[in-house]
Amino acid sequence: MQDERILQAARELIARHGANATAIASDRVVSVGRLGSRPDLDLAYRVLSAVERLVAEQTVEVSPTAAMAVTPGQSEAAGG
């Protein structure tokens, strides 16, 4: 399976299962590991990695430093 197809599979998992996509991909790795061949397991791991990467890219974290960049008394909407 090509990288683009792996990314597509990961996107579909996220679209269908949202926040549960990582857990579902991880469960798939476990079940394929028990019953599948090595190439199938490698593929399941690649999909899991893609899901994790896409979810991480979608997660926006505000660091304490960035949160303190706004001076007290100023609003972000006012432009600082």
N, C-alpha and C positions, 0 to 999 in steps of 0.2 A: 504494500500500500504506500503510495507516495505521500510526501509531507502534506500536500494540500488536502488530500483525502482524510488524513488524520486530523488536520485542523477542522475540516468540515464535520467530521464525526464528533469532535469535541464541542464545536459550536451547537450542533444539534442536541447533544446531551444537556448543555447549559440552557438552551431555549426550552427544552421540554421539562427539565427538572430543576431549574434555577439553582438555589442554594444547595440542593441535594446532589448536584451533578458530580461533585468530587467524591462523595460517599458511594454513589452508584458506580462510578468508574473504578473506584478502589475495590468494591465488592466483586466487580467483574474480574479484576486481576486475581483475586483470591480464588474465584470459581474456575477460571481458566487454568490457574496454576495447579489445581487439583485434577482437572480432567483433560486439559488441552495439551497440545504439543508445544515445544519450545518456541517456534515461530509465532504461534497464537499468543503465547504469554508475552513475548516481546512486543507484539502489536498492542496488546491490552495495556502494557506499561507505557507505550508511546502515547496512546490516547489519554491515559491518566495524566501524564506529564503535560500534555497540551491543555487539558481541562484546568489543571492547577495553574498553569501559566496565564491562561485567558482570564480566570477568576481573579488572579492577583493583579492583572492589568486593570480590571474593572473596579477593583477596590481602591477607593481614595482614602488615604489616611492623612490626617492633619497632624503634623508634629507639633509639640509644644512650642518650638521655636517659631514656626510659621504662625501659630495662633497668637503669639505675642507680638507679631510684626505690626499689628494695628495698635497705634498709640491710644491709650485711654482717652475717651472723649471724642474720638474720631470714628467714623463708620466707614466700612469698606465701600458702601454704596456712594458715599460722598467723595470717594477718591482719595481717601487718606486723611 
